[in-house]
Amino acid sequence: MIRAALAMWRERSRQLIELTKNVDEEEREKVIEQIEQLLDDRDKLQAHIVQPFTAEEEEAGQEIVRLEKEVQASLARFMKEIRVNIMEAQAKKENMSSYVNPYGNINPDGAYYDTKQ
């Protein structure tokens, strides 16, 4: 018989993996809140997972360890996507500002000082 805490941990891990797959930018805030809630739930469950374990719980523990690696990889991939989107947004912002003010980034200390600036 597997303890309820182990079963819930396994279910929360599976939910985390599913949440981080193919997330649209419009839904990202809602998904981040759900991820935070699932991680909080898992933190609370961790206190209830203590030794001694039965043979069935040992097998479930092996699956949980495997799932944990998948969770870590999927969360890392999700964070990387967010970072890439932030960098793209910053690049677009800088590109637009260079079109609006093309002489804004020029250093006026050179020998050819543009008086029209």
Secondary structure, 3 states (H helix, E strand, C coil): CCCHHHHHHHHHHHHHHHHCCCCCCCCHHHHHHHHHHHHHHHHHHHCCCCCCCCHHHHHHHHHHHHHHHHHHHHHHHHHHHHHHHHHHHHHHHHHHHHHHCCCCCCCCCCCCCCCCC
